[in-house]
Amino acid sequence: TWATDGKTRRHDFIISGNGYYSVGRTYGDGDREQVIDWTQSRTINQGDGASNVLKIVRQGASHRFFINGTQVAEYQIPQLYGQDFGFVIYRNIAVEVDYLRIDELRPHATNQPPLITITEPDLRRGFNVVPVQSLHVAGQAFDNDGIRSVTVNGQSARVQSSGAFTIDIPVQIGDNAITVVATDRRGARAEERFNVRRQAPQPNQPQERRLALVIGNSSYTFGGSLRNPANDATSMKESLENLGFTVLKYENCSQAAMRRAIDEFGRQLSHYDMGLFFYAGHGIQVGGHNYLVPVDAQLENENDVEYDCVRADRILAKMETAGTRTNLVILDACRDNPFERSWSRSSGGEGLAFMNAPSGSLIAYATAPGSTASDGSGSNGLYTAALLEHINTPNLTVEQVFKRVRNSVVERSGGKQTPWESTSLTGDFFFRQ
């Protein structure tokens, strides 16, 4: 907690043991207002004995919040209650402070070099081994004077006003030294170095057999029409076929048709190495379960959902039974739900619920669990449009593809929509190499 008057008014930056953070402020009456709601972050180290480094950088009214070197939020705070700094301990938690450092950012007689943080590739694993011809490098450069440029092995990276940078650079078979150089607006430079090793391609590697089920529901009998799901299904079919998938595509399915399509997909999948399921349309959560809404659903209350819709984990069960090595589930199904308008406030809530990905699978959501997604103003939904943009990029792991999709959606939605993934993949999967 900081900028407190030492009594009841304060600002706070909190992380939880299960990987969430929040920013809030407390007024004189003792009530806390969440300025930034509880948000899950993979940058938080969890578990017994785990350590985390929190940093707050203030420049004027702007406050940037960092966890373990990665910026997770930014907020404008025009009024500070005081100059005191401290900690608030919740419930039965014991805290020992080994070291506390507060730096006031002020002009120096000599210009200080920028600070560089590498977020991709993940350097915590040590020496990185990659099978790709092109390496995606991303990170953050911070300096009080602003960042003029960032180069990686002499090539200019794309740099945002915040100092975030990205670039794709070629890597040769064998060891590669990577040098990141950041230069501030006054000419001070800093370097960050790391190494990667590119594996040689395996000779005579068998072609992976891929099967996809694609469903787009746009024309709802009792729930109105959505602009883009049918278009999304058509576009995804074309893109996946270009990537070597056999595609089963359906549009505007009734409940019976959706179930038949999923069952047929499950029967065929046992003859393939990997499976992919893509759904665009209405999706809702009730009682902690996710349901895909067919076009003939008539949902007068939440009790009708179980009987008129299709459980999302039905597709997961088919994938597990098929025994495929890799399975992907992509749900662009978090659009505003018209059926809930007449339901009680005790219903499941907006968006979809979080689902644990079974072993060897990845579940991708158009937005964070519990949130809603945009149907888009173009020919495709906002999320699907970003996926179509990045899915054909060669030499990206599936995790890297969805990270790029997330960055595109966050940028184009002005931060209102953040895609999410749950994964238990144990190997690397590439849409295109």
C-alpha positions in Angstrom: 0.0 0.0 0.0 1.3 3.5 -0.9 0.4 7.2 -1.0 -1.5 6.7 2.3 -2.2 9.2 5.0 -1.1 6.5 7.5 -4.7 6.0 8.8 -7.6 4.9 6.6 -7.0 6.4 3.2 -4.6 4.5 0.9 -3.9 3.0 -2.5 -3.0 -0.7 -2.8 -1.6 -3.2 -5.2 -2.4 -6.8 -4.2 -1.5 -10.3 -5.5 -3.2 -13.5 -4.3 -1.8 -17.0 -3.7 -3.9 -18.4 -6.6 -2.4 -16.1 -9.3 -4.6 -13.0 -9.4 -3.8 -9.2 -8.9 -5.9 -6.2 -8.1 -5.4 -2.4 -7.7 -7.7 -0.5 -5.4 -8.1 2.5 -3.1 -9.7 2.9 0.3 -11.4 6.1 1.4 -12.0 7.5 4.9 -15.0 5.2 5.5 -12.8 2.1 5.1 -14.6 0.8 2.0 -12.2 -0.4 -0.7 -13.0 0.4 -4.4 -11.4 -1.9 -7.0 -9.8 0.3 -9.6 -8.6 -2.7 -11.5 -10.6 -5.8 -10.8 -9.1 -9.1 -9.9 -7.2 -10.3 -13.0 -5.4 -13.6 -13.4 -1.7 -13.3 -14.5 0.7 -16.0 -15.5 3.6 -13.8 -14.3 2.7 -14.5 -10.6 4.7 -17.4 -9.1 2.5 -19.6 -7.0 3.0 -22.4 -4.5 4.8 -22.8 -1.2 8.1 -20.9 -1.0 7.4 -19.0 -4.2 8.7 -15.4 -4.4 7.4 -12.5 -6.4 8.8 -9.0 -7.0 6.2 -6.2 -7.2 7.1 -2.8 -8.6 5.2 0.4 -9.0 6.5 3.2 -11.2 5.0 6.6 -10.9 5.4 9.4 -13.4 3.1 12.3 -12.7 -0.4 10.9 -12.3 0.5 7.7 -14.3 1.2 4.6 -12.2 2.6 1.4 -13.9 2.3 -1.9 -12.0 4.9 -4.7 -12.6 5.0 -8.3 -11.4 8.4 -10.1 -11.7 9.6 -7.5 -14.3 6.5 -7.6 -16.5 4.0 -4.7 -16.7 0.5 -5.9 -15.9 -1.5 -2.7 -15.6 -1.4 1.1 -15.8 -3.7 3.6 -14.0 -4.0 7.3 -13.7 -4.1 8.4 -10.0 -4.5 12.2 -9.9 -4.8 12.4 -6.1 -2.4 10.9 -3.6 -3.5 10.8 0.0 -0.1 11.0 1.6 3.6 9.9 1.4 3.5 6.9 3.7 4.3 3.4 2.4 3.4 0.1 4.0 1.7 -3.3 3.9 -1.8 -4.6 4.5 -1.9 -8.2 5.6 -5.1 -10.2 5.0 -6.4 -13.1 7.1 -3.9 -15.3 8.9 -0.8 -14.4 6.9 2.6 -13.8 8.4 5.0 -11.5 6.5 8.7 -11.0 6.8 10.3 -8.0 5.0 13.9 -8.8 4.1 14.5 -5.8 1.9 12.6 -2.7 0.9 13.8 -0.2 -1.7 12.0 3.0 -2.7 13.6 4.9 -5.6 12.5 8.5 -6.4 12.7 9.0 -10.2 14.5 12.3 -10.7 16.9 13.7 -13.3 20.4 12.5 -12.9 23.6 14.4 -13.6 24.5 11.5 -15.9 22.0 9.8 -18.2 21.0 6.3 -16.9 20.7 3.5 -19.5 17.3 1.9 -20.1 16.0 -1.2 -18.3 15.3 -4.2 -20.6 13.0 -7.1 -19.7 12.7 -10.1 -22.1 9.2 -11.8 -22.0 9.6 -14.0 -25.1 11.2 -16.4 -25.4 10.9 -17.5 -21.8 14.4 -17.1 -20.5 13.6 -18.7 -17.1 14.2 -22.1 -18.8 17.9 -21.3 -19.4 19.3 -22.2 -22.8 16.4 -22.3 -25.3 16.1 -25.0 -27.9 13.8 -24.1 -30.8 12.9 -26.0 -34.0 11.9 -22.8 -36.0 13.6 -20.8 -38.6 12.3 -17.5 -37.2 12.4 -16.5 -33.5 9.8 -14.2 -32.0 11.5 -11.8 -29.5 9.3 -9.6 -27.3 9.9 -7.5 -24.2 9.8 -4.2 -22.4 12.3 -1.3 -22.4 11.8 1.3 -19.7 13.5 4.7 -19.3 12.5 8.0 -17.8 13.4 9.8 -21.0 11.5 7.5 -23.2 12.7 4.8 -25.7 14.0 5.9 -29.1 14.8 2.5 -30.6 15.2 -1.2 -29.9 17.3 -3.5 -32.1 17.7 -7.3 -31.9 20.9 -8.5 -33.6 21.0 -5.2 -35.5 17.4 -5.3 -36.8 15.0 -2.6 -35.7 12.1 -3.9 -33.6 8.5 -2.5 -33.5 8.4 -0.3 -30.3 5.2 1.0 -28.7 5.0 4.2 -26.7 5.0 2.2 -23.6 8.4 0.7 -24.5 7.0 -2.7 -25.4 8.8 -4.2 -28.4 8.4 -7.2 -30.7 10.4 -8.5 -33.7 10.9 -11.8 -35.6 14.5 -12.6 -36.5 16.0 -15.5 -38.5 18.0 -18.2 -36.6 20.4 -20.6 -38.1 20.7 -24.3 -37.3 22.9 -24.6 -34.2 23.8 -22.0 -31.6 22.6 -18.4 -32.0 23.6 -15.4 -29.9 20.8 -12.9 -29.5 21.6 -9.3 -28.5 18.9 -6.8 -27.6 19.9 -3.1 -27.6 17.6 -0.4 -26.3 18.5 3.3 -26.7 16.7 6.1 -24.9 15.9 9.6 -26.3 19.1 11.0 -24.8 21.3 8.4 -26.4 22.0 6.1 -23.4 22.1 2.4 -24.4 21.6 -0.9 -22.6 22.1 -4.5 -23.8 20.5 -7.8 -22.9 22.1 -11.0 -24.3 20.8 -14.6 -24.4 21.3 -17.7 -26.5 19.1 -20.1 -28.5 19.9 -23.3 -30.3 17.9 -24.2 -33.4 17.4 -27.9 -34.0 18.1 -29.5 -37.3 14.9 -30.8 -39.0 14.2 -34.5 -38.6 14.5 -36.5 -41.8 11.5 -38.4 -43.2 9.2 -37.1 -40.5 5.7 -38.5 -41.2 3.0 -36.1 -42.1 0.6 -35.4 -39.2 -3.0 -36.3 -39.9 -5.4 -33.5 -38.8 -9.2 -33.4 -38.4 -11.2 -30.3 -37.6 -14.9 -29.8 -36.7 -16.1 -26.2 -37.5 -19.5 -24.9 -36.4 -20.9 -21.4 -36.9 -24.3 -20.5 -35.5 -25.7 -17.1 -36.7 -29.4 -17.4 -37.2 -31.2 -18.0 -33.9 -34.9 -18.6 -34.0 -35.6 -17.2 -30.6 -32.3 -15.2 -29.9 -32.0 -13.0 -32.9 -29.1 -13.1 -35.4 -25.4 -12.7 -35.1 -23.5 -11.0 -37.9 -20.4 -13.2 -38.2 -20.4 -16.8 -36.9 -21.3 -18.3 -40.2 -18.7 -16.2 -41.9 -16.2 -17.2 -39.3 -16.9 -20.9 -39.9 -16.4 -20.5 -43.7 -13.2 -18.6 -43.2 -11.8 -21.0 -40.7 -12.6 -24.0 -43.0 -10.6 -22.4 -45.8 -7.7 -21.6 -43.6 -7.6 -25.0 -41.9 -7.8 -26.8 -45.2 -4.7 -24.8 -46.4 -3.0 -26.0 -43.2 -3.6 -29.7 -44.0 -6.8 -30.3 -42.0 -9.7 -32.4 -43.2 -12.6 -30.2 -42.2 -16.2 -31.0 -41.2 -18.1 -27.8 -41.4 -21.6 -27.0 -40.3 -23.7 -23.8 -40.1 -26.8 -22.8 -38.1 -27.2 -26.2 -36.3 -30.1 -27.4 -34.3 -29.3 -29.2 -31.0 -29.8 -32.6 -32.7 -27.6 -31.6 -35.6 -24.8 -30.3 -33.3 -24.8 -33.5 -31.3 -24.7 -35.6 -34.5 -21.8 -33.5 -35.8 -19.8 -33.9 -32.6 -20.5 -37.7 -32.4 -19.4 -38.1 -36.1 -16.3 -36.0 -35.4 -15.5 -38.3 -32.5 -15.9 -41.5 -34.6 -13.6 -40.2 -37.3 -11.0 -38.7 -34.9 -9.6 -42.0 -33.8 -8.0 -42.3 -37.3 -6.1 -39.0 -36.9 -3.1 -37.7 -35.0 -4.7 -34.4 -33.8 -8.1 -32.8 -33.6 -9.4 -29.3 -33.6 -12.9 -28.0 -32.7 -13.9 -24.4 -33.6 -17.2 -22.9 -32.6 -18.6 -19.4 -33.2 -22.0 -18.4 -31.9 -23.8 -18.0 -28.6 -22.3 -19.7 -25.6 -23.3 -19.5 -21.9 -22.4 -20.8 -18.5 -24.9 -22.1 -16.0 -23.9 -23.8 -12.7 -20.3 -23.6 -13.6 -20.7 -25.5 -16.9 -20.3 -24.2 -20.4 -23.0 -24.7 -23.0 -23.0 -24.1 -26.8 -26.3 -22.7 -27.9 -28.0 -24.3 -31.0 -30.1 -22.1 -33.3 -33.4 -23.7 -32.1 -32.8 -23.2 -28.4 -35.7 -21.5 -26.6 -34.3 -20.6 -23.2 -37.0 -19.0 -21.0 -34.9 -19.6 -17.9 -31.6 -21.2 -16.9 -33.2 -24.6 -16.2 -33.9 -24.9 -20.0 -30.2 -24.8 -20.8 -29.4 -28.3 -19.9 -32.1 -29.7 -22.2 -31.9 -27.3 -25.1 -28.1 -26.7 -25.4 -25.0 -28.8 -25.9 -22.4 -29.1 -23.1 -19.0 -27.9 -24.2 -17.2 -30.7 -22.5 -19.0 -33.2 -24.8 -16.3 -32.4 -27.4 -13.5 -32.8 -24.8 -14.9 -36.3 -24.0 -14.9 -37.3 -27.7 -11.3 -36.1 -28.0 -10.1 -38.0 -25.0 -11.8 -41.2 -26.2 -10.1 -40.9 -29.6 -6.7 -40.8 -28.1 -5.2 -38.2 -30.3 -1.8 -36.7 -29.3 -2.9 -33.1 -29.6 -6.3 -31.5 -29.3 -7.3 -27.8 -29.7 -10.7 -26.4 -28.7 -11.4 -22.8 -29.9 -14.5 -21.1 -28.6 -15.5 -17.7 -30.1 -18.7 -18.1 -28.0 -18.7 -15.4 -25.4 -21.0 -12.9 -27.2 -23.7 -11.0 -25.2 -26.4 -13.6 -24.5 -30.0 -12.3 -25.3 -31.6 -15.2 -23.5 -30.3 -14.0 -20.1 -32.2 -10.7 -20.1 -35.3 -12.3 -18.5 -33.3 -14.6 -16.2 -32.8 -14.1 -12.5 -29.6 -12.4 -11.2 -28.5 -15.8 -9.7 -27.8 -17.3 -13.2 -24.4 -18.3 -14.3 -23.2 -14.9 -15.3 -21.7 -13.4 -18.4 -19.3 -15.2 -20.7 -18.0 -18.7 -20.3 -16.6 -20.5 -17.2 -13.0 -21.6 -17.0 -12.4 -25.2 -18.1 -9.3 -27.3 -17.3 -7.6 -28.6 -20.4 -7.2 -32.4 -20.4 -3.7 -33.8 -21.0 -2.4 -33.0 -24.4 -5.0 -30.3 -25.2 -5.4 -26.5 -25.4 -8.7 -24.6 -24.9 -8.8 -21.1 -26.3 -11.4 -18.5 -25.4 -12.3 -15.4 -27.3 -12.1 -13.5 -24.0 -11.3 -14.0 -20.4 -13.6 -16.3 -18.4 -16.7 -14.4 -17.2 -16.4 -11.7 -19.9 -18.1 -11.1 -23.2 -16.6 -10.8 -26.6 -17.3 -8.5 -29.6 -19.0 -10.0 -32.7 -17.0 -7.6 -34.8 -17.9 -4.9 -37.3 -16.3 -6.5 -40.3 -16.8 -9.8 -42.1 -15.4 -11.8 -39.2 -15.6 -11.6 -35.4 -12.9 -9.6 -33.7 -11.3 -12.8 -32.2 -11.6 -15.0 -35.3 -10.2 -12.2 -37.5 -7.1 -12.0 -35.4 -6.8 -15.8 -35.4 -7.1 -16.0 -39.2 -4.3 -13.3 -39.4 -1.8 -15.3 -37.3 -2.7 -18.9 -37.8 -0.8 -19.1 -41.1 2.4 -17.6 -39.8 5.1 -20.3 -40.2 7.3 -21.6 -37.5 5.2 -20.5 -34.5 4.1 -22.8 -31.8 0.4 -22.8 -31.1 1.1 -20.9 -27.8 2.9 -18.2 -29.8 0.0 -18.0 -32.3 -2.5 -17.4 -29.5 -0.2 -14.9 -27.8 -0.2 -12.9 -31.0 -3.9 -13.2 -31.3 -4.3 -11.9 -27.7 -2.1 -8.9 -28.4 -4.0 -8.1 -31.6 -7.4 -8.4 -29.9 -6.4 -6.3 -26.8 -5.0 -3.6 -29.1 -8.1 -3.5 -31.4 -10.6 -3.6 -28.6 -8.9 -0.8 -26.7 -8.2 -3.3 -23.8 -11.8 -4.3 -23.4 -11.4 -7.9 -24.6 -8.5 -10.2 -23.6 -8.4 -13.7 -25.1 -7.5 -16.6 -22.8 -6.1 -20.1 -23.0 -6.0 -23.1 -20.8 -3.3 -25.6 -21.8 -1.8 -28.9 -20.8 0.2 -29.5 -24.0 3.5 -31.3 -23.3 5.0 -30.9 -26.8 5.2 -28.2 -29.5 2.5 -28.0 -32.1 2.9 -25.9 -35.3 0.1 -25.0 -37.6 2.7 -24.3 -40.4 6.4 -25.0 -40.5 
